[in-house]
Amino acid sequence: MIHALVVTGAGYTLSTLTIPSVAKFAIAGVASLVVCFALAGPIRRIPGVRRVL
């Protein structure tokens, strides 16, 4: 559920860099993975959210 927001944000943030696309892809992938896992724990602790997921 949060994956799309995180990946879109990473892509938008990296769009201003002048590095090869493969490097942007790798950076966005690693950063998105870390951020998604970091956000998932606190979000799942919110009452009622676990039933939705």
C-alpha distance matrix in Angstrom:
0.0 3.8 5.5 6.8 8.1 9.6 11.2 12.5 13.9 15.5 17.0 18.3 19.8 21.4 22.8 25.8 27.0 29.9 29.1 28.7 25.5 25.3 25.4 22.6 20.5 21.4 20.8 17.4 16.4 17.8 16.6 12.9 13.3 15.0 12.9 9.6 11.8 13.6 10.8 9.4 12.9 13.6 10.5 11.3 14.9 14.4 16.4 14.9 11.2 12.2 13.5 10.5 8.6
3.8 0.0 3.8 5.6 5.5 6.3 8.7 10.2 10.8 12.4 14.4 15.6 16.6 18.5 20.2 22.9 24.0 27.1 26.4 26.4 23.5 23.4 23.0 20.1 18.4 19.2 18.0 14.7 14.2 15.3 13.5 10.1 11.0 12.3 9.6 6.9 9.8 10.9 8.1 8.0 11.7 12.1 9.5 11.4 14.6 14.3 17.1 16.3 12.7 13.9 16.0 13.3 11.4
5.5 3.8 0.0 3.8 5.5 5.2 6.1 8.4 9.9 10.6 12.1 14.1 15.3 16.4 18.1 21.1 21.9 24.7 23.7 23.4 20.3 20.0 19.9 17.2 15.1 15.9 15.3 11.8 10.9 12.6 11.4 7.6 8.6 10.9 9.0 6.3 9.5 11.5 9.8 9.6 13.4 14.6 12.6 14.0 17.4 17.6 20.4 19.5 15.8 16.4 18.4 15.8 13.2
6.8 5.6 3.8 0.0 3.8 5.5 5.3 6.0 8.4 9.9 10.5 12.0 14.0 15.4 16.3 19.5 20.8 23.5 22.9 22.5 19.2 19.6 19.8 16.7 14.8 16.5 15.9 12.2 12.1 14.4 13.1 9.5 11.5 13.8 11.7 9.7 13.2 14.8 12.8 13.0 16.8 17.5 15.2 16.9 20.2 19.9 22.5 21.4 17.7 18.8 20.3 17.2 15.3
8.1 5.5 5.5 3.8 0.0 3.8 5.6 5.2 6.1 8.6 10.0 10.5 12.1 14.2 15.4 18.0 19.7 22.8 22.6 22.9 19.9 20.7 20.3 16.9 15.8 17.4 16.0 12.3 13.1 14.9 12.6 9.5 12.1 13.5 10.6 9.5 13.2 13.8 11.5 12.7 16.3 16.2 14.1 16.6 19.4 18.8 21.6 21.0 17.5 19.2 21.0 18.0 16.5
9.6 6.3 5.2 5.5 3.8 0.0 3.8 5.5 5.1 6.1 8.6 9.9 10.5 12.2 14.2 16.7 17.7 20.9 20.4 20.7 18.1 18.4 17.6 14.4 13.5 14.4 12.7 9.3 10.1 11.4 8.9 6.0 8.9 10.0 7.3 6.9 10.7 11.2 9.7 11.5 14.9 15.2 13.9 16.4 19.1 19.1 22.4 22.2 18.6 19.8 22.2 19.6 17.5
11.2 8.7 6.1 5.3 5.6 3.8 0.0 3.8 5.4 5.1 6.1 8.5 9.8 10.5 12.1 15.2 16.0 18.7 17.9 17.8 14.8 15.2 14.9 11.7 10.2 11.8 10.8 7.0 7.8 10.2 8.6 5.7 8.9 11.0 9.4 9.0 12.6 13.8 12.9 14.2 17.7 18.6 17.2 19.3 22.3 22.5 25.5 25.0 21.3 22.2 24.4 21.6 19.3
12.5 10.2 8.4 6.0 5.2 5.5 3.8 0.0 3.8 5.5 5.1 6.1 8.5 9.9 10.5 13.6 15.2 18.0 18.0 18.1 15.1 16.3 16.2 12.6 11.8 14.2 13.0 9.3 11.0 13.5 11.6 9.2 12.6 14.4 12.3 12.1 15.8 16.6 15.2 16.7 20.3 20.6 18.9 21.3 24.2 23.8 26.8 26.2 22.6 24.0 25.9 22.8 21.0
13.9 10.8 9.9 8.4 6.1 5.1 5.4 3.8 0.0 3.8 5.5 5.1 6.0 8.5 9.9 12.2 13.9 17.2 17.4 18.3 15.9 17.3 16.3 12.6 12.8 14.5 12.4 9.2 11.6 13.2 10.4 8.9 12.6 13.4 10.9 11.7 15.3 15.2 14.0 16.3 19.5 19.4 18.2 21.0 23.5 23.1 26.4 26.3 22.8 24.5 26.7 23.9 22.2
15.5 12.4 10.6 9.9 8.6 6.1 5.1 5.5 3.8 0.0 3.8 5.5 5.1 6.1 8.5 10.9 11.6 14.8 14.5 15.3 13.1 14.0 12.7 9.2 9.5 10.9 8.6 5.6 8.5 10.0 7.5 6.8 10.6 11.5 9.9 11.3 14.6 14.7 14.5 16.7 19.8 20.2 19.5 22.1 24.6 24.8 28.2 28.2 24.7 25.8 28.3 25.7 23.5
17.0 14.4 12.1 10.5 10.0 8.6 6.1 5.1 5.5 3.8 0.0 3.8 5.4 5.2 6.0 9.3 10.3 13.0 12.9 13.2 10.6 12.2 11.7 7.9 8.2 10.8 9.4 6.4 9.4 11.9 10.3 9.5 13.0 14.6 13.3 14.2 17.6 18.2 17.8 19.7 23.0 23.5 22.5 24.9 27.7 27.7 30.9 30.6 27.0 28.1 30.3 27.4 25.3
18.3 15.6 14.1 12.0 10.5 9.9 8.5 6.1 5.1 5.5 3.8 0.0 3.8 5.5 5.2 7.7 10.0 13.0 13.9 14.9 12.8 15.1 14.3 10.6 11.7 14.2 12.3 9.7 13.0 15.0 12.8 12.2 15.9 17.0 15.1 16.2 19.7 19.8 19.0 21.2 24.4 24.4 23.3 26.1 28.6 28.2 31.5 31.3 27.8 29.4 31.5 28.5 26.8
19.8 16.6 15.3 14.0 12.1 10.5 9.8 8.5 6.0 5.1 5.4 3.8 0.0 3.8 5.6 6.6 8.2 11.8 12.7 14.5 13.2 15.1 13.5 9.9 11.9 13.6 10.9 9.1 12.7 13.9 11.2 11.7 15.4 15.7 13.9 15.9 19.1 18.6 18.3 21.0 23.8 23.7 23.2 26.2 28.3 28.2 31.7 31.9 28.5 30.0 32.5 29.8 27.9
21.4 18.5 16.4 15.4 14.2 12.2 10.5 9.9 8.5 6.1 5.2 5.5 3.8 0.0 3.8 5.4 5.5 8.8 9.1 10.7 9.6 11.6 9.9 6.4 9.0 10.8 8.5 7.5 11.3 12.6 10.8 11.8 15.2 15.9 15.0 17.0 19.9 19.9 20.1 22.6 25.4 25.8 25.4 28.1 30.4 30.6 34.1 34.3 30.7 31.9 34.3 31.7 29.5
22.8 20.2 18.1 16.3 15.4 14.2 12.1 10.5 9.9 8.5 6.0 5.2 5.6 3.8 0.0 3.8 5.6 8.0 9.3 10.6 9.2 12.2 11.4 8.1 10.4 13.1 11.5 10.3 13.8 15.8 14.2 14.7 18.2 19.2 18.2 19.7 22.9 23.1 22.9 25.2 28.3 28.6 27.8 30.5 33.0 32.9 36.3 36.1 32.6 33.9 36.1 33.2 31.2
25.8 22.9 21.1 19.5 18.0 16.7 15.2 13.6 12.2 10.9 9.3 7.7 6.6 5.4 3.8 0.0 3.8 6.6 9.1 11.5 11.4 14.4 13.0 10.2 13.3 15.4 13.3 12.9 16.6 17.9 16.1 17.1 20.6 21.1 20.0 22.1 25.1 24.8 24.8 27.4 30.2 30.2 29.8 32.7 34.9 34.8 38.2 38.4 35.0 36.5 38.8 36.0 34.1
27.0 24.0 21.9 20.8 19.7 17.7 16.0 15.2 13.9 11.6 10.3 10.0 8.2 5.5 5.6 3.8 0.0 3.8 5.7 8.8 9.6 12.2 10.2 8.2 11.8 13.3 11.3 11.9 15.5 16.4 15.1 16.8 19.9 20.3 19.8 22.2 24.8 24.6 25.2 27.8 30.4 30.8 30.6 33.4 35.6 35.9 39.4 39.7 36.2 37.4 39.9 37.3 35.0
29.9 27.1 24.7 23.5 22.8 20.9 18.7 18.0 17.2 14.8 13.0 13.0 11.8 8.8 8.0 6.6 3.8 0.0 3.8 6.9 8.8 11.6 10.1 9.2 12.8 14.3 13.1 14.2 17.4 18.5 17.8 19.6 22.4 23.1 23.0 25.2 27.7 27.8 28.5 30.9 33.6 34.2 34.0 36.6 38.9 39.3 42.8 43.0 39.4 40.5 42.9 40.3 37.9
29.1 26.4 23.7 22.9 22.6 20.4 17.9 18.0 17.4 14.5 12.9 13.9 12.7 9.1 9.3 9.1 5.7 3.8 0.0 3.8 6.5 8.4 6.6 6.9 10.3 11.3 10.7 12.5 15.1 16.1 16.1 18.1 20.5 21.3 21.8 23.9 26.1 26.5 27.6 29.8 32.4 33.3 33.3 35.6 38.0 38.8 42.3 42.4 38.8 39.4 41.9 39.5 36.8
28.7 26.4 23.4 22.5 22.9 20.7 17.8 18.1 18.3 15.3 13.2 14.9 14.5 10.7 10.6 11.5 8.8 6.9 3.8 0.0 3.8 5.5 5.4 6.5 8.8 10.2 10.9 12.4 14.4 15.9 16.7 18.2 20.2 21.7 22.5 24.0 26.3 27.2 28.3 30.0 32.8 34.1 33.8 35.9 38.5 39.4 42.7 42.6 38.8 39.3 41.6 39.1 36.3
25.5 23.5 20.3 19.2 19.9 18.1 14.8 15.1 15.9 13.1 10.6 12.8 13.2 9.6 9.2 11.4 9.6 8.8 6.5 3.8 0.0 3.8 5.4 5.0 6.1 8.6 9.8 10.3 12.0 14.3 15.1 15.9 18.0 20.0 20.6 21.7 24.1 25.3 26.1 27.6 30.6 32.0 31.4 33.3 36.2 36.9 40.1 39.7 36.0 36.4 38.5 35.9 33.2
25.3 23.4 20.0 19.6 20.7 18.4 15.2 16.3 17.3 14.0 12.2 15.1 15.1 11.6 12.2 14.4 12.2 11.6 8.4 5.5 3.8 0.0 3.8 5.4 5.0 6.3 8.7 9.8 10.5 12.4 14.1 15.1 16.5 18.6 19.8 20.8 22.8 24.3 25.5 26.7 29.5 31.3 30.9 32.5 35.4 36.5 39.7 39.3 35.5 35.6 37.8 35.4 32.4
25.4 23.0 19.9 19.8 20.3 17.6 14.9 16.2 16.3 12.7 11.7 14.3 13.5 9.9 11.4 13.0 10.2 10.1 6.6 5.4 5.4 3.8 0.0 3.8 5.3 5.1 6.1 8.4 9.8 10.8 12.1 13.9 15.4 16.8 18.1 19.7 21.5 22.5 24.0 25.6 28.2 29.8 29.8 31.6 34.2 35.4 38.7 38.7 35.0 35.1 37.7 35.4 32.5
22.6 20.1 17.2 16.7 16.9 14.4 11.7 12.6 12.6 9.2 7.9 10.6 9.9 6.4 8.1 10.2 8.2 9.2 6.9 6.5 5.0 5.4 3.8 0.0 3.8 5.5 5.1 5.9 8.4 10.0 10.3 11.7 14.0 15.4 16.0 17.5 19.9 20.7 21.7 23.5 26.3 27.6 27.3 29.3 32.0 32.9 36.2 36.1 32.4 32.9 35.3 32.9 30.2
20.5 18.4 15.1 14.8 15.8 13.5 10.2 11.8 12.8 9.5 8.2 11.7 11.9 9.0 10.4 13.3 11.8 12.8 10.3 8.8 6.1 5.0 5.3 3.8 0.0 3.8 5.5 5.2 6.0 8.6 9.9 10.3 12.1 14.3 15.2 16.0 18.2 19.7 20.7 21.9 24.8 26.5 26.0 27.6 30.6 31.5 34.7 34.4 30.6 30.8 33.0 30.6 27.7
21.4 19.2 15.9 16.5 17.4 14.4 11.8 14.2 14.5 10.9 10.8 14.2 13.6 10.8 13.1 15.4 13.3 14.3 11.3 10.2 8.6 6.3 5.1 5.5 3.8 0.0 3.8 5.5 5.1 6.2 8.5 9.8 10.7 12.5 14.2 15.4 16.9 18.4 20.0 21.2 23.7 25.7 25.6 27.1 29.8 31.2 34.5 34.4 30.7 30.5 33.1 31.0 27.9
20.8 18.0 15.3 15.9 16.0 12.7 10.8 13.0 12.4 8.6 9.4 12.3 10.9 8.5 11.5 13.3 11.3 13.1 10.7 10.9 9.8 8.7 6.1 5.1 5.5 3.8 0.0 3.8 5.4 5.4 6.0 8.3 10.0 10.8 12.0 14.0 15.7 16.5 18.0 19.8 22.3 23.7 24.0 25.8 28.3 29.5 33.0 33.2 29.6 29.8 32.5 30.5 27.6
17.4 14.7 11.8 12.2 12.3 9.3 7.0 9.3 9.2 5.6 6.4 9.7 9.1 7.5 10.3 12.9 11.9 14.2 12.5 12.4 10.3 9.8 8.4 5.9 5.2 5.5 3.8 0.0 3.8 5.6 5.2 5.8 8.4 10.0 10.3 11.6 14.1 15.0 15.9 17.6 20.4 21.8 21.5 23.4 26.1 27.1 30.4 30.4 26.7 27.1 29.7 27.4 24.6
16.4 14.2 10.9 12.1 13.1 10.1 7.8 11.0 11.6 8.5 9.4 13.0 12.7 11.3 13.8 16.6 15.5 17.4 15.1 14.4 12.0 10.5 9.8 8.4 6.0 5.1 5.4 3.8 0.0 3.8 5.5 5.2 6.1 8.7 10.0 10.5 12.4 14.2 15.4 16.3 19.1 21.0 20.8 22.1 25.0 26.3 29.5 29.3 25.6 25.5 28.0 26.0 22.8
17.8 15.3 12.6 14.4 14.9 11.4 10.2 13.5 13.2 10.0 11.9 15.0 13.9 12.6 15.8 17.9 16.4 18.5 16.1 15.9 14.3 12.4 10.8 10.0 8.6 6.2 5.4 5.6 3.8 0.0 3.8 5.5 5.2 6.3 8.7 10.0 11.0 12.4 14.4 15.6 17.8 19.8 20.2 21.6 24.1 25.7 29.1 29.3 25.7 25.5 28.4 26.7 23.5
16.6 13.5 11.4 13.1 12.6 8.9 8.6 11.6 10.4 7.5 10.3 12.8 11.2 10.8 14.2 16.1 15.1 17.8 16.1 16.7 15.1 14.1 12.1 10.3 9.9 8.5 6.0 5.2 5.5 3.8 0.0 3.8 5.5 5.3 6.1 8.5 10.1 10.5 12.2 14.1 16.4 17.8 18.2 20.2 22.4 23.8 27.3 27.8 24.2 24.4 27.5 25.7 22.8
12.9 10.1 7.6 9.5 9.5 6.0 5.7 9.2 8.9 6.8 9.5 12.2 11.7 11.8 14.7 17.1 16.8 19.6 18.1 18.2 15.9 15.1 13.9 11.7 10.3 9.8 8.3 5.8 5.2 5.5 3.8 0.0 3.8 5.5 5.1 5.9 8.5 9.7 10.4 11.8 14.7 16.2 15.9 17.7 20.4 21.5 24.8 24.9 21.3 21.5 24.3 22.3 19.5
13.3 11.0 8.6 11.5 12.1 8.9 8.9 12.6 12.6 10.6 13.0 15.9 15.4 15.2 18.2 20.6 19.9 22.4 20.5 20.2 18.0 16.5 15.4 14.0 12.1 10.7 10.0 8.4 6.1 5.2 5.5 3.8 0.0 3.8 5.6 5.3 6.3 8.6 10.1 10.6 13.1 15.4 15.5 16.5 19.3 21.0 24.1 24.3 20.6 20.3 23.2 21.6 18.4
15.0 12.3 10.9 13.8 13.5 10.0 11.0 14.4 13.4 11.5 14.6 17.0 15.7 15.9 19.2 21.1 20.3 23.1 21.3 21.7 20.0 18.6 16.8 15.4 14.3 12.5 10.8 10.0 8.7 6.3 5.3 5.5 3.8 0.0 3.8 5.6 5.4 6.1 8.7 10.1 11.8 13.7 14.6 16.0 18.1 20.0 23.4 24.2 20.8 20.5 23.8 22.6 19.6
12.9 9.6 9.0 11.7 10.6 7.3 9.4 12.3 10.9 9.9 13.3 15.1 13.9 15.0 18.2 20.0 19.8 23.0 21.8 22.5 20.6 19.8 18.1 16.0 15.2 14.2 12.0 10.3 10.0 8.7 6.1 5.1 5.6 3.8 0.0 3.8 5.5 5.0 6.1 8.5 10.7 11.7 12.2 14.3 16.4 17.7 21.3 22.0 18.6 19.0 22.3 20.8 18.2
9.6 6.9 6.3 9.7 9.5 6.9 9.0 12.1 11.7 11.3 14.2 16.2 15.9 17.0 19.7 22.1 22.2 25.2 23.9 24.0 21.7 20.8 19.7 17.5 16.0 15.4 14.0 11.6 10.5 10.0 8.5 5.9 5.3 5.6 3.8 0.0 3.8 5.4 5.2 6.0 9.1 10.7 10.3 11.9 14.6 15.9 19.1 19.4 15.8 16.0 19.0 17.4 14.6
11.8 9.8 9.5 13.2 13.2 10.7 12.6 15.8 15.3 14.6 17.6 19.7 19.1 19.9 22.9 25.1 24.8 27.7 26.1 26.3 24.1 22.8 21.5 19.9 18.2 16.9 15.7 14.1 12.4 11.0 10.1 8.5 6.3 5.4 5.5 3.8 0.0 3.8 5.5 5.1 6.9 9.5 10.1 10.9 13.2 15.3 18.5 19.1 15.8 15.2 18.6 17.8 14.7
13.6 10.9 11.5 14.8 13.8 11.2 13.8 16.6 15.2 14.7 18.2 19.8 18.6 19.9 23.1 24.8 24.6 27.8 26.5 27.2 25.3 24.3 22.5 20.7 19.7 18.4 16.5 15.0 14.2 12.4 10.5 9.7 8.6 6.1 5.0 5.4 3.8 0.0 3.8 5.7 6.3 7.7 9.3 11.0 12.4 14.4 17.9 19.2 16.1 16.2 19.8 19.1 16.5
10.8 8.1 9.8 12.8 11.5 9.7 12.9 15.2 14.0 14.5 17.8 19.0 18.3 20.1 22.9 24.8 25.2 28.5 27.6 28.3 26.1 25.5 24.0 21.7 20.7 20.0 18.0 15.9 15.4 14.4 12.2 10.4 10.1 8.7 6.1 5.2 5.5 3.8 0.0 3.8 5.7 5.9 6.2 8.7 10.5 11.6 15.2 16.3 13.1 13.8 17.2 16.2 14.1
9.4 8.0 9.6 13.0 12.7 11.5 14.2 16.7 16.3 16.7 19.7 21.2 21.0 22.6 25.2 27.4 27.8 30.9 29.8 30.0 27.6 26.7 25.6 23.5 21.9 21.2 19.8 17.6 16.3 15.6 14.1 11.8 10.6 10.1 8.5 6.0 5.1 5.7 3.8 0.0 3.8 5.7 5.2 6.0 8.7 10.4 13.5 14.1 10.8 10.7 14.2 13.4 10.9
12.9 11.7 13.4 16.8 16.3 14.9 17.7 20.3 19.5 19.8 23.0 24.4 23.8 25.4 28.3 30.2 30.4 33.6 32.4 32.8 30.6 29.5 28.2 26.3 24.8 23.7 22.3 20.4 19.1 17.8 16.4 14.7 13.1 11.8 10.7 9.1 6.9 6.3 5.7 3.8 0.0 3.8 5.5 5.3 6.5 9.3 12.4 13.8 11.2 10.6 14.4 14.6 12.4
13.6 12.1 14.6 17.5 16.2 15.2 18.6 20.6 19.4 20.2 23.5 24.4 23.7 25.8 28.6 30.2 30.8 34.2 33.3 34.1 32.0 31.3 29.8 27.6 26.5 25.7 23.7 21.8 21.0 19.8 17.8 16.2 15.4 13.7 11.7 10.7 9.5 7.7 5.9 5.7 3.8 0.0 3.8 5.5 5.2 7.0 10.6 12.6 10.4 11.1 14.7 14.8 13.5
10.5 9.5 12.6 15.2 14.1 13.9 17.2 18.9 18.2 19.5 22.5 23.3 23.2 25.4 27.8 29.8 30.6 34.0 33.3 33.8 31.4 30.9 29.8 27.3 26.0 25.6 24.0 21.5 20.8 20.2 18.2 15.9 15.5 14.6 12.2 10.3 10.1 9.3 6.2 5.2 5.5 3.8 0.0 3.8 5.4 5.6 9.1 10.2 7.4 8.7 12.1 11.5 10.4
11.3 11.4 14.0 16.9 16.6 16.4 19.3 21.3 21.0 22.1 24.9 26.1 26.2 28.1 30.5 32.7 33.4 36.6 35.6 35.9 33.3 32.5 31.6 29.3 27.6 27.1 25.8 23.4 22.1 21.6 20.2 17.7 16.5 16.0 14.3 11.9 10.9 11.0 8.7 6.0 5.3 5.5 3.8 0.0 3.8 5.5 7.8 8.5 5.9 5.7 9.4 9.8 8.4
14.9 14.6 17.4 20.2 19.4 19.1 22.3 24.2 23.5 24.6 27.7 28.6 28.3 30.4 33.0 34.9 35.6 38.9 38.0 38.5 36.2 35.4 34.2 32.0 30.6 29.8 28.3 26.1 25.0 24.1 22.4 20.4 19.3 18.1 16.4 14.6 13.2 12.4 10.5 8.7 6.5 5.2 5.4 3.8 0.0 3.8 6.2 8.5 7.4 7.5 11.0 12.2 11.6
14.4 14.3 17.6 19.9 18.8 19.1 22.5 23.8 23.1 24.8 27.7 28.2 28.2 30.6 32.9 34.8 35.9 39.3 38.8 39.4 36.9 36.5 35.4 32.9 31.5 31.2 29.5 27.1 26.3 25.7 23.8 21.5 21.0 20.0 17.7 15.9 15.3 14.4 11.6 10.4 9.3 7.0 5.6 5.5 3.8 0.0 3.8 6.3 5.8 7.7 10.4 11.0 11.5
16.4 17.1 20.4 22.5 21.6 22.4 25.5 26.8 26.4 28.2 30.9 31.5 31.7 34.1 36.3 38.2 39.4 42.8 42.3 42.7 40.1 39.7 38.7 36.2 34.7 34.5 33.0 30.4 29.5 29.1 27.3 24.8 24.1 23.4 21.3 19.1 18.5 17.9 15.2 13.5 12.4 10.6 9.1 7.8 6.2 3.8 0.0 3.8 5.7 7.2 8.8 10.3 11.7
14.9 16.3 19.5 21.4 21.0 22.2 25.0 26.2 26.3 28.2 30.6 31.3 31.9 34.3 36.1 38.4 39.7 43.0 42.4 42.6 39.7 39.3 38.7 36.1 34.4 34.4 33.2 30.4 29.3 29.3 27.8 24.9 24.3 24.2 22.0 19.4 19.1 19.2 16.3 14.1 13.8 12.6 10.2 8.5 8.5 6.3 3.8 0.0 3.8 5.5 5.6 7.0 9.2
11.2 12.7 15.8 17.7 17.5 18.6 21.3 22.6 22.8 24.7 27.0 27.8 28.5 30.7 32.6 35.0 36.2 39.4 38.8 38.8 36.0 35.5 35.0 32.4 30.6 30.7 29.6 26.7 25.6 25.7 24.2 21.3 20.6 20.8 18.6 15.8 15.8 16.1 13.1 10.8 11.2 10.4 7.4 5.9 7.4 5.8 5.7 3.8 0.0 3.8 5.4 5.2 6.4
12.2 13.9 16.4 18.8 19.2 19.8 22.2 24.0 24.5 25.8 28.1 29.4 30.0 31.9 33.9 36.5 37.4 40.5 39.4 39.3 36.4 35.6 35.1 32.9 30.8 30.5 29.8 27.1 25.5 25.5 24.4 21.5 20.3 20.5 19.0 16.0 15.2 16.2 13.8 10.7 10.6 11.1 8.7 5.7 7.5 7.7 7.2 5.5 3.8 0.0 3.8 5.4 5.2
13.5 16.0 18.4 20.3 21.0 22.2 24.4 25.9 26.7 28.3 30.3 31.5 32.5 34.3 36.1 38.8 39.9 42.9 41.9 41.6 38.5 37.8 37.7 35.3 33.0 33.1 32.5 29.7 28.0 28.4 27.5 24.3 23.2 23.8 22.3 19.0 18.6 19.8 17.2 14.2 14.4 14.7 12.1 9.4 11.0 10.4 8.8 5.6 5.4 3.8 0.0 3.8 5.6
10.5 13.3 15.8 17.2 18.0 19.6 21.6 22.8 23.9 25.7 27.4 28.5 29.8 31.7 33.2 36.0 37.3 40.3 39.5 39.1 35.9 35.4 35.4 32.9 30.6 31.0 30.5 27.4 26.0 26.7 25.7 22.3 21.6 22.6 20.8 17.4 17.8 19.1 16.2 13.4 14.6 14.8 11.5 9.8 12.2 11.0 10.3 7.0 5.2 5.4 3.8 0.0 3.8
8.6 11.4 13.2 15.3 16.5 17.5 19.3 21.0 22.2 23.5 25.3 26.8 27.9 29.5 31.2 34.1 35.0 37.9 36.8 36.3 33.2 32.4 32.5 30.2 27.7 27.9 27.6 24.6 22.8 23.5 22.8 19.5 18.4 19.6 18.2 14.6 14.7 16.5 14.1 10.9 12.4 13.5 10.4 8.4 11.6 11.5 11.7 9.2 6.4 5.2 5.6 3.8 0.0
